[in-house]
Amino acid sequence: MSLFCAAFYNNNQELAIAADTRVCSVIEGVQYQISDDMTKLYSNGKGLYFYCSGEAEMSKDVAEQVLQLKEEYIHTHSILEILEKTYTKHTKLNPAIKDYKHTLQFVIPVQENGLWRVIYFDNENSFKPYVYSADSNEVYVFAIGKGMHLAQPILNKALNDTDASKKSIFETFLNAYSEATDSGCGGTMNYVAFTNKGLIEKFAPITDRKQINKLADSFPHLKHGQGDGMILNPDGSSKSGTANVSKPEGMWQFIYYNSNYARETAIVSR
């Protein structure tokens, strides 16, 4: 899971967005942190920024396709088409993805007539685009994902404070993300602010303020396999996964887990 937050301020003329980088595996209903290096906030280096997260391989697939779009083809319909086709492709290869909620989420900020809004797509809503923005005289915080119920009120309170102008919005975001950390949310906060003075890009480590379930600590025999062929990409090529290695009754047993949502695949070697 992930956490994405967007704050509209200065009469909706400025916008700050952020995302974490943590990836987890779900084993028997429990989340375990496996990596803090997942990109979820993307940029094409030409002014396009967007958030994409969910099942790891599927969200990467979507992001790569969107990054390849020419500027004139970046619009709601093209993004919707990519999301629908990619979701269909991955769920056919791995039907277990359908057993979980919010396995593919996408948010893109858009500026029109000097005012900001974000467009949100989610497989739970059949990727129907929802538009969010602030009223002209308020600070509004939009949040989705793991820990949103913790981060959103912190950001709302801090940014609507009468002394908010004296505070660093970046530090306010970082504090909110630190409060929201768990095994599925954390790592590094990537932050982008679209301000009247220009673009601001920052990142900082998120402090874990709770005990985190780490895969390596909880499953000491769990090994990370790179491209071993037990888990496949949509094109049929092998990709990395994690395997719980054990030797019951004299036989080696390997139970493989894909990042985030996929169920395990097992093989027994006699």
Backbone bond lengths (Angstrom), bond angles and torsions (degrees), N, CA, C in turn:
res aa  C-N    CA-C-N  psi(-1)  N-CA   C-N-CA  omega(-1)  CA-C   N-CA-C  phi
1 M - - - 1.459 - - 1.515 109.82 -
2 S 1.310 116.10 175.93 1.459 120.94 -172.07 1.518 109.39 -151.46
3 L 1.324 114.52 175.44 1.458 120.74 174.56 1.517 109.25 -137.66
4 F 1.319 115.70 123.18 1.463 122.12 174.85 1.515 108.15 -121.87
5 C 1.335 116.62 132.93 1.464 121.93 177.52 1.521 109.55 -131.24
6 A 1.320 115.33 144.66 1.462 121.81 175.34 1.520 108.35 -135.21
7 A 1.322 116.80 132.09 1.466 121.71 179.65 1.519 109.36 -119.87
8 F 1.325 115.81 123.23 1.465 122.54 176.87 1.527 107.68 -98.22
9 Y 1.315 117.73 128.84 1.463 120.21 -177.86 1.524 110.38 -148.84
10 N 1.345 115.51 176.55 1.468 122.02 -177.30 1.524 110.82 54.78
11 N 1.325 114.49 56.86 1.467 121.27 178.26 1.521 112.39 57.80
12 N 1.328 115.33 36.99 1.462 121.93 177.10 1.531 113.37 67.75
13 Q 1.335 116.38 13.29 1.458 120.10 179.73 1.529 112.33 -90.86
14 E 1.343 116.58 -10.97 1.454 120.54 179.95 1.527 109.45 -132.19
15 L 1.315 114.90 151.65 1.464 120.65 -175.02 1.526 109.97 -143.98
16 A 1.330 116.54 136.71 1.465 122.24 173.67 1.521 108.44 -122.37
17 I 1.331 116.81 135.61 1.459 121.40 179.11 1.530 109.32 -130.90
18 A 1.324 116.27 155.04 1.464 119.84 -179.89 1.522 110.14 -155.72
19 A 1.337 114.53 156.06 1.462 121.42 176.40 1.523 109.21 -149.26
20 D 1.321 116.03 155.50 1.463 121.16 177.20 1.531 109.92 -92.35
21 T 1.345 117.02 -176.09 1.468 120.60 -176.95 1.528 113.38 -129.88
22 R 1.318 117.90 9.84 1.473 120.29 -174.27 1.527 111.67 -80.49
23 V 1.333 115.25 142.63 1.458 122.61 174.94 1.523 107.86 -123.19
24 C 1.317 115.79 140.10 1.457 119.77 179.90 1.520 110.63 -128.73
25 S 1.315 115.69 162.75 1.461 122.85 168.71 1.522 107.71 -112.65
26 V 1.316 115.70 145.43 1.462 120.84 177.06 1.522 107.88 -105.05
27 I 1.322 116.71 113.73 1.456 121.92 -178.87 1.519 108.53 -121.77
28 E 1.333 115.85 116.37 1.466 122.32 -178.04 1.524 110.95 52.80
29 G 1.332 115.63 42.23 1.454 121.85 174.98 1.509 116.09 81.62
30 V 1.335 117.71 1.10 1.466 121.61 -179.01 1.524 109.62 -112.25
31 Q 1.340 116.80 136.38 1.456 121.54 178.80 1.525 110.46 -85.58
32 Y 1.339 115.19 136.39 1.462 121.80 177.02 1.525 109.08 -130.37
33 Q 1.324 116.08 127.46 1.457 121.46 178.02 1.521 109.81 -67.86
34 I 1.352 116.22 130.01 1.464 119.29 177.63 1.523 112.47 -120.39
35 S 1.335 117.67 -21.24 1.462 119.89 -178.78 1.517 109.64 -159.50
36 D 1.327 115.72 149.69 1.467 121.63 174.59 1.525 110.55 -117.42
37 D 1.331 116.63 28.07 1.466 120.90 -172.36 1.522 114.03 -121.06
38 M 1.326 118.10 21.11 1.462 121.13 -177.37 1.524 111.07 -87.40
39 T 1.324 116.54 126.56 1.465 120.71 174.59 1.522 109.34 -77.67
40 K 1.327 116.05 129.08 1.461 121.37 177.32 1.526 111.80 -127.05
41 L 1.332 115.78 -22.03 1.461 121.20 177.02 1.526 106.78 -108.28
42 Y 1.323 116.24 113.67 1.461 121.96 -170.64 1.524 112.18 -109.98
43 S 1.325 115.79 155.36 1.466 122.81 174.51 1.523 108.58 -144.96
44 N 1.332 115.74 143.38 1.465 119.52 175.97 1.523 111.97 -93.51
45 G 1.346 116.77 3.25 1.455 120.55 179.93 1.514 113.96 78.15
46 K 1.325 116.80 4.08 1.465 121.30 -177.81 1.526 111.44 -125.45
47 G 1.322 116.17 21.66 1.457 119.89 177.54 1.513 114.93 103.92
48 L 1.338 117.24 -8.68 1.460 120.49 178.90 1.528 110.09 -89.79
49 Y 1.321 116.52 127.96 1.460 122.71 175.19 1.523 108.13 -130.67
50 F 1.319 115.89 141.51 1.461 119.14 175.56 1.523 109.76 -157.68
51 Y 1.320 114.44 160.25 1.467 122.62 178.21 1.515 108.22 -110.22
52 C 1.325 116.73 135.18 1.460 120.64 176.24 1.522 108.38 -145.86
53 S 1.323 116.50 126.64 1.459 120.03 -178.07 1.519 109.86 -155.35
54 G 1.325 114.85 170.74 1.457 122.36 -179.11 1.510 108.64 140.27
55 E 1.328 117.87 -135.80 1.462 120.82 173.32 1.523 107.57 -63.02
56 A 1.312 116.99 128.78 1.464 121.96 -165.06 1.519 114.09 -56.54
57 E 1.333 117.67 -52.97 1.463 119.80 -175.70 1.522 111.59 -68.31
58 M 1.314 117.15 -36.05 1.461 120.97 -179.39 1.523 111.20 -68.33
59 S 1.324 117.40 -43.42 1.466 119.95 -179.81 1.524 111.19 -67.32
60 K 1.339 117.32 -36.14 1.467 120.22 175.48 1.520 110.75 -62.35
61 D 1.318 115.86 -41.86 1.464 121.58 179.69 1.525 110.41 -59.42
62 V 1.335 116.87 -46.21 1.465 121.24 178.29 1.523 110.83 -61.56
63 A 1.322 116.49 -47.95 1.466 120.90 -177.17 1.523 111.60 -59.59
64 E 1.317 116.87 -42.74 1.460 120.18 -179.83 1.523 111.40 -62.76
65 Q 1.319 116.84 -38.18 1.466 120.20 179.18 1.527 111.60 -68.70
66 V 1.324 116.81 -42.85 1.468 120.04 -179.80 1.524 110.54 -65.23
67 L 1.330 117.08 -39.36 1.466 120.78 179.72 1.523 112.13 -63.99
68 Q 1.311 117.37 -23.44 1.457 121.40 -179.72 1.523 113.14 -86.74
69 L 1.331 117.33 -9.66 1.464 120.37 -179.44 1.525 111.22 -67.69
70 K 1.317 116.05 139.62 1.456 119.94 171.88 1.528 108.74 -72.90
71 E 1.313 116.10 153.39 1.464 120.82 -173.31 1.523 112.68 -53.58
72 E 1.335 116.34 -40.35 1.468 119.19 -176.51 1.531 112.67 -70.46
73 Y 1.339 117.01 -12.34 1.462 120.55 -179.61 1.528 112.75 -104.93
74 I 1.325 116.48 6.00 1.465 119.56 178.76 1.528 108.86 -89.14
75 H 1.310 115.93 97.67 1.463 121.09 178.47 1.527 108.52 -152.91
76 T 1.303 116.32 175.24 1.463 121.41 -174.34 1.519 112.57 -56.31
77 H 1.329 117.18 -43.05 1.463 120.33 -175.63 1.524 112.06 -66.93
78 S 1.327 117.37 -40.96 1.468 119.65 -179.58 1.527 111.02 -68.18
79 I 1.331 116.84 -39.30 1.466 120.34 178.04 1.525 110.45 -66.22
80 L 1.323 116.64 -43.03 1.463 121.14 178.57 1.527 110.98 -59.41
81 E 1.318 116.36 -42.33 1.468 120.74 179.67 1.531 111.25 -62.92
82 I 1.332 116.46 -43.30 1.468 120.52 178.58 1.526 110.68 -62.93
83 L 1.325 116.87 -45.28 1.463 121.00 -179.03 1.530 111.50 -61.52
84 E 1.312 117.10 -47.23 1.465 120.79 -177.78 1.529 111.75 -64.55
85 K 1.330 116.42 -46.33 1.466 119.94 -178.09 1.529 111.50 -66.68
86 T 1.327 116.50 -40.89 1.461 119.88 -178.68 1.521 111.09 -69.09
87 Y 1.315 117.14 -40.26 1.466 120.77 178.05 1.529 110.33 -62.76
88 T 1.320 116.89 -43.98 1.463 120.83 178.53 1.523 111.04 -61.24
89 K 1.328 116.44 -44.26 1.468 121.14 -179.48 1.530 111.69 -61.34
90 H 1.307 116.78 -47.38 1.465 120.18 -175.59 1.525 112.69 -73.89
91 T 1.317 117.91 -33.86 1.466 119.22 179.37 1.524 111.66 -74.79
92 K 1.314 117.77 -24.18 1.465 119.67 173.18 1.525 110.19 -70.19
93 L 1.333 116.21 -40.00 1.463 120.61 179.27 1.522 111.88 -74.23
94 N 1.330 115.75 -31.00 1.465 120.50 -177.51 1.529 109.41 -139.95
95 P 1.332 118.23 81.52 1.467 121.80 -177.13 1.520 114.12 -57.64
96 A 1.344 117.87 -21.08 1.472 120.44 -178.89 1.517 112.17 -62.18
97 I 1.328 117.58 -22.59 1.468 121.13 178.75 1.527 110.44 -57.25
98 K 1.323 116.85 -33.88 1.462 120.91 -177.44 1.526 112.46 -68.08
99 D 1.328 116.77 -15.52 1.465 120.23 -178.42 1.521 112.83 -77.14
100 Y 1.324 117.49 -9.21 1.457 121.88 -175.97 1.524 110.24 -118.29
101 K 1.321 115.51 154.41 1.459 120.82 -179.57 1.526 111.04 -93.15
102 H 1.315 114.99 153.86 1.468 122.85 174.86 1.529 111.63 54.99
103 T 1.321 115.88 47.52 1.466 120.01 -179.10 1.523 112.81 -83.74
104 L 1.323 117.39 -6.91 1.461 120.34 174.06 1.528 108.85 -151.99
105 Q 1.331 115.65 110.93 1.461 122.62 179.98 1.525 109.41 -124.58
106 F 1.316 115.02 142.75 1.465 120.53 -176.72 1.528 108.41 -143.02
107 V 1.333 116.32 132.74 1.473 121.47 177.75 1.524 108.38 -134.82
108 I 1.316 116.54 133.05 1.462 120.72 177.83 1.529 109.70 -131.01
109 P 1.329 118.28 128.71 1.467 120.96 176.23 1.524 110.75 -81.70
110 V 1.317 115.46 142.42 1.466 121.61 -178.86 1.522 108.59 -136.07
111 Q 1.317 116.65 136.86 1.464 121.29 175.71 1.523 109.26 -110.18
112 E 1.330 115.70 130.91 1.460 120.82 -179.98 1.523 108.84 -139.91
113 N 1.316 115.49 124.97 1.468 121.65 -178.02 1.524 111.80 54.46
114 G 1.324 115.87 37.57 1.460 120.95 176.61 1.513 115.24 81.16
115 L 1.334 117.92 0.00 1.462 121.81 -178.25 1.532 110.24 -115.21
116 W 1.341 115.19 146.06 1.457 120.44 -175.73 1.525 112.55 -99.37
117 R 1.308 114.55 151.16 1.455 122.74 171.95 1.530 107.66 -151.94
118 V 1.317 117.46 162.78 1.460 120.81 172.84 1.522 108.43 -122.74
119 I 1.329 115.55 146.14 1.460 121.80 177.69 1.527 107.39 -112.09
120 Y 1.311 115.78 126.11 1.472 122.73 -171.39 1.528 110.69 -115.97
121 F 1.348 115.56 129.65 1.462 122.64 177.14 1.533 108.42 -121.78
122 D 1.336 116.95 142.61 1.469 120.74 -179.48 1.529 108.19 -150.57
123 N 1.316 117.26 137.15 1.462 119.55 179.34 1.527 111.83 -61.51
124 E 1.341 117.49 -25.18 1.465 120.63 178.79 1.525 111.62 -65.08
125 N 1.333 116.65 -22.81 1.471 121.63 178.80 1.520 110.95 -110.66
126 S 1.345 115.93 25.11 1.469 121.73 -178.04 1.522 111.51 54.92
127 F 1.335 115.62 30.63 1.466 124.02 178.17 1.532 113.57 62.29
128 K 1.326 115.82 22.23 1.462 118.51 173.46 1.523 108.84 -63.98
129 P 1.347 118.34 126.33 1.469 119.52 -177.42 1.527 112.28 -73.23
130 Y 1.323 116.01 130.85 1.458 122.56 174.98 1.523 108.49 -115.34
131 V 1.322 116.28 134.72 1.464 121.75 -177.10 1.527 109.23 -105.94
132 Y 1.337 116.07 131.64 1.465 122.08 179.54 1.522 109.67 -126.71
133 S 1.321 115.40 137.04 1.467 121.15 175.78 1.522 108.02 -157.56
134 A 1.316 116.25 173.56 1.465 120.96 -178.49 1.517 110.85 -99.74
135 D 1.327 115.74 153.32 1.455 118.96 166.48 1.520 107.66 -66.23
136 S 1.298 116.63 155.82 1.468 120.89 -171.34 1.523 113.80 -59.77
137 N 1.322 118.05 -24.98 1.468 119.59 -173.76 1.527 113.58 -110.61
138 E 1.338 118.51 19.69 1.458 119.52 -177.47 1.523 111.54 -133.49
139 V 1.325 114.19 159.42 1.461 120.93 168.02 1.520 106.56 -95.65
140 Y 1.312 116.50 126.34 1.464 120.71 -176.82 1.521 109.34 -124.04
141 V 1.332 116.57 136.34 1.462 122.08 179.43 1.524 109.39 -116.39
142 F 1.311 115.22 122.55 1.460 122.83 175.11 1.523 107.62 -105.01
143 A 1.340 117.56 132.47 1.461 120.17 -178.81 1.516 110.08 -144.99
144 I 1.331 115.99 143.30 1.459 121.94 174.98 1.530 108.51 -139.00
145 G 1.316 115.37 155.08 1.452 119.49 172.66 1.509 114.24 102.43
146 K 1.315 113.98 -170.95 1.457 122.36 -176.91 1.525 110.76 -64.22
147 G 1.304 117.02 127.48 1.455 120.63 177.49 1.511 114.86 85.05
148 M 1.324 117.69 5.26 1.470 119.61 -178.31 1.528 111.48 -61.66
149 H 1.347 116.27 -33.11 1.462 119.88 -179.07 1.523 111.82 -68.06
150 L 1.350 116.93 -18.43 1.459 121.26 175.79 1.522 111.38 -94.56
151 A 1.323 116.47 -44.65 1.465 120.46 -174.81 1.523 113.15 -71.86
152 Q 1.326 116.95 -40.52 1.467 119.92 -174.51 1.531 113.41 -60.85
153 P 1.330 120.04 -49.34 1.472 118.76 179.32 1.525 113.35 -65.30
154 I 1.340 117.07 -32.17 1.468 119.56 177.38 1.523 110.20 -64.20
155 L 1.322 116.28 -46.19 1.468 120.57 179.21 1.522 111.10 -66.14
156 N 1.321 116.65 -43.44 1.468 120.11 179.96 1.519 111.35 -58.90
157 K 1.320 116.12 -47.92 1.465 120.21 -177.84 1.521 111.11 -64.47
158 A 1.336 116.39 -46.52 1.464 120.15 -176.11 1.523 112.27 -67.66
159 L 1.325 116.92 -41.48 1.465 119.87 -175.31 1.523 112.74 -80.02
160 N 1.329 117.45 -20.24 1.463 120.47 176.19 1.523 112.21 -94.21
161 D 1.325 116.67 0.15 1.459 121.60 177.35 1.524 109.89 -64.81
162 T 1.314 116.91 147.98 1.470 120.52 -179.09 1.521 112.21 -63.48
163 D 1.334 116.61 -23.68 1.464 120.40 178.95 1.520 112.29 -100.66
164 A 1.339 116.46 18.26 1.459 119.94 -175.76 1.522 112.19 -60.16
165 S 1.329 116.82 -31.86 1.463 119.94 -178.12 1.523 112.22 -64.75
166 K 1.345 115.82 -20.36 1.460 119.84 -179.41 1.534 112.02 -87.18
167 K 1.326 115.90 -9.66 1.451 120.16 -175.57 1.525 110.98 -98.13
168 S 1.309 115.88 154.37 1.456 121.93 173.64 1.524 108.77 -80.25
169 I 1.321 116.48 120.03 1.461 119.65 178.95 1.526 110.13 -63.24
170 F 1.320 116.19 -37.04 1.461 120.51 177.75 1.529 110.94 -59.63
171 E 1.327 117.64 -47.51 1.462 121.22 179.91 1.526 111.25 -65.77
172 T 1.323 116.19 -33.97 1.463 120.21 177.02 1.524 110.41 -64.11
173 F 1.333 116.13 -44.22 1.463 120.91 175.89 1.525 110.84 -60.31
174 L 1.327 116.40 -46.09 1.461 120.78 -176.60 1.528 111.23 -62.05
175 N 1.321 116.82 -39.49 1.463 120.78 177.16 1.526 110.84 -64.24
176 A 1.330 116.45 -42.23 1.464 120.36 179.56 1.525 111.21 -63.70
177 Y 1.322 116.25 -41.66 1.466 119.91 179.15 1.528 111.40 -66.53
178 S 1.319 116.89 -37.53 1.465 119.98 178.62 1.525 111.36 -64.79
179 E 1.326 116.59 -36.80 1.462 120.47 177.95 1.527 111.38 -68.87
180 A 1.330 116.67 -26.57 1.463 121.04 -174.75 1.523 113.58 -93.19
181 T 1.320 118.30 -0.56 1.464 120.18 -174.78 1.525 112.99 -63.20
182 D 1.322 114.47 145.89 1.459 122.79 167.87 1.523 107.04 -160.47
183 S 1.316 117.69 -164.74 1.462 120.33 -175.12 1.525 112.67 -65.95
184 G 1.330 116.80 -18.20 1.462 119.80 -179.42 1.506 114.11 -109.31
185 C 1.322 118.63 2.44 1.468 122.04 -177.99 1.517 109.04 -145.40
186 G 1.328 116.69 126.55 1.459 119.87 179.65 1.512 111.25 156.21
187 G 1.324 115.89 -152.75 1.463 120.38 -179.08 1.513 111.87 88.86
188 T 1.317 115.90 -111.92 1.466 123.03 179.21 1.520 109.76 -119.54
189 M 1.324 117.11 139.45 1.456 120.90 173.18 1.520 108.81 -94.49
190 N 1.323 116.13 117.36 1.461 121.53 172.49 1.521 108.23 -95.69
191 Y 1.320 116.14 130.66 1.471 122.33 -167.80 1.524 109.75 -132.58
192 V 1.320 115.73 135.16 1.467 121.70 175.88 1.523 107.94 -134.73
193 A 1.328 116.80 132.04 1.467 121.61 177.01 1.523 109.19 -123.52
194 F 1.321 115.32 128.28 1.456 122.26 176.22 1.526 106.68 -99.04
195 T 1.320 117.38 101.13 1.461 121.72 -174.12 1.523 110.93 -114.23
196 N 1.321 115.27 167.45 1.466 119.91 177.90 1.522 112.26 -67.37
197 K 1.340 115.91 -17.79 1.466 120.26 179.38 1.527 112.47 -95.88
198 G 1.323 115.72 -2.63 1.452 119.37 179.53 1.516 112.81 130.01
199 L 1.311 115.36 -175.99 1.456 122.38 -177.17 1.531 110.89 -86.73
200 I 1.331 115.88 136.53 1.466 121.43 176.93 1.524 108.08 -121.02
201 E 1.320 117.30 124.98 1.464 122.72 176.68 1.529 108.94 -122.35
202 K 1.314 116.63 126.46 1.462 121.20 179.95 1.529 109.61 -142.85
203 F 1.320 115.10 162.88 1.456 120.34 171.42 1.522 108.63 -149.96
204 A 1.315 116.01 154.96 1.469 121.25 180.00 1.519 109.06 -160.09
205 P 1.337 117.45 150.48 1.470 119.75 176.42 1.520 110.91 -66.74
206 I 1.316 115.77 141.39 1.457 122.10 177.82 1.524 108.51 -92.01
207 T 1.315 116.68 127.31 1.465 121.02 179.59 1.523 110.31 -76.61
208 D 1.324 116.48 125.62 1.465 120.53 175.74 1.523 109.03 -77.95
209 R 1.315 116.62 113.37 1.459 120.96 -179.80 1.523 112.40 -100.62
210 K 1.332 116.08 6.60 1.459 121.59 175.42 1.524 108.22 -131.24
211 Q 1.313 115.39 164.60 1.461 119.65 174.99 1.521 108.96 -71.49
212 I 1.329 116.40 131.59 1.453 122.03 -175.85 1.529 110.05 -106.17
213 N 1.326 116.05 132.97 1.466 120.42 173.13 1.520 108.30 -78.85
214 K 1.315 116.87 109.43 1.458 120.62 179.91 1.521 109.53 -103.16
215 L 1.314 114.75 134.98 1.454 120.14 -176.73 1.523 111.58 -58.51
216 A 1.331 116.64 -44.21 1.468 120.99 -176.73 1.523 112.05 -64.05
217 D 1.344 116.44 -32.54 1.468 120.07 179.94 1.526 112.02 -80.24
218 S 1.331 115.42 -38.67 1.462 119.92 -175.23 1.524 112.75 -80.01
219 F 1.347 115.98 -29.53 1.461 121.09 -178.96 1.530 108.71 -128.78
220 P 1.333 117.85 81.88 1.470 120.53 -175.41 1.519 113.81 -61.53
221 H 1.351 117.37 -20.93 1.462 119.84 -179.97 1.528 111.91 -94.95
222 L 1.314 116.33 5.27 1.459 119.77 -179.43 1.514 109.11 -78.26
223 K 1.297 116.95 124.18 1.457 121.87 -177.62 1.521 109.95 -112.16
224 H 1.324 115.78 149.79 1.456 120.75 178.11 1.522 108.59 -99.94
225 G 1.332 116.30 118.75 1.461 120.27 -177.79 1.511 111.33 -104.25
226 Q 1.323 117.45 126.56 1.454 121.41 179.90 1.520 109.78 -94.58
227 G 1.336 116.31 112.39 1.451 120.89 173.24 1.515 114.10 57.47
228 D 1.336 117.62 43.45 1.456 119.57 -176.06 1.521 112.96 -85.98
229 G 1.324 116.95 -4.65 1.452 120.20 174.45 1.511 115.27 93.14
230 M 1.331 118.11 -10.21 1.457 119.90 179.26 1.518 111.76 -74.44
231 I 1.323 116.76 -26.93 1.462 121.85 176.82 1.514 106.68 -122.40
232 L 1.315 117.27 134.01 1.454 120.49 -172.28 1.513 112.71 -116.74
233 N 1.337 115.44 149.95 1.449 122.38 170.02 1.520 108.70 -75.56
234 P 1.343 117.43 165.11 1.467 119.96 178.82 1.526 113.67 -57.41
235 D 1.347 117.95 -28.06 1.464 119.99 179.95 1.526 112.63 -84.87
236 G 1.329 116.90 2.65 1.451 120.25 178.23 1.509 115.05 95.92
237 S 1.325 117.49 -10.57 1.457 120.47 178.59 1.522 109.95 -76.34
238 S 1.327 116.32 154.26 1.460 119.73 -178.14 1.513 111.16 -79.04
239 K 1.309 116.63 153.38 1.456 121.63 178.93 1.526 108.77 -137.58
240 S 1.309 115.34 177.12 1.456 119.32 -175.65 1.515 111.75 -80.15
241 G 1.316 114.80 157.13 1.451 120.78 175.93 1.513 108.36 -157.60
242 T 1.306 117.58 -172.29 1.459 120.92 175.73 1.514 108.69 -123.47
243 A 1.313 116.89 144.85 1.461 120.38 -176.33 1.513 110.82 -130.82
244 N 1.322 116.16 130.53 1.455 121.75 174.08 1.530 107.60 -88.03
245 V 1.318 116.97 111.33 1.459 122.36 -174.45 1.524 109.71 -97.31
246 S 1.323 117.36 123.97 1.458 121.35 178.20 1.532 109.08 -142.91
247 K 1.324 116.23 170.30 1.463 120.78 -177.81 1.527 109.87 -134.66
248 P 1.349 116.94 70.66 1.460 119.14 179.16 1.531 110.93 -77.49
249 E 1.319 117.10 135.63 1.463 123.07 175.19 1.529 112.32 52.18
250 G 1.342 115.55 37.54 1.453 119.48 175.47 1.510 115.26 80.09
251 M 1.340 118.57 5.45 1.458 121.78 -179.22 1.522 109.39 -115.99
252 W 1.315 116.71 141.42 1.465 120.42 175.69 1.523 108.53 -79.39
253 Q 1.308 116.45 130.74 1.463 121.04 178.01 1.518 109.32 -122.70
254 F 1.324 115.87 130.85 1.464 121.95 179.85 1.528 107.71 -119.20
255 I 1.320 117.10 117.73 1.465 120.84 176.31 1.521 107.64 -110.87
256 Y 1.316 116.41 117.05 1.457 122.38 -173.14 1.525 111.12 -97.07
257 Y 1.336 115.49 140.86 1.459 121.84 176.93 1.521 109.18 -126.64
258 N 1.311 116.62 133.34 1.462 120.40 173.33 1.520 108.47 -87.90
259 S 1.332 116.64 160.41 1.462 120.93 -179.55 1.524 111.04 -62.56
260 N 1.306 115.47 141.67 1.461 125.62 169.50 1.520 114.50 76.38
261 Y 1.347 118.61 -70.89 1.451 117.84 -165.25 1.528 116.18 -128.16
262 A 1.327 118.20 -20.83 1.458 119.00 -170.41 1.524 112.36 -67.55
263 R 1.310 115.78 144.09 1.450 120.25 174.83 1.527 109.63 -72.75
264 E 1.325 114.92 169.05 1.455 118.39 -175.58 1.523 111.98 -79.41
265 T 1.337 115.49 155.57 1.456 123.66 170.78 1.520 106.62 -120.85
266 A 1.316 118.35 131.04 1.462 120.56 -173.80 1.517 111.54 -116.68
267 I 1.330 115.89 149.19 1.456 122.31 173.67 1.522 107.51 -142.01
268 V 1.327 116.58 138.42 1.460 121.78 178.89 1.517 108.51 -115.57
269 S 1.327 116.49 129.35 1.462 122.42 179.77 1.522 108.94 -110.51
270 R 1.309 116.61 121.32 1.472 121.08 -177.04 1.533 110.07 -93.12
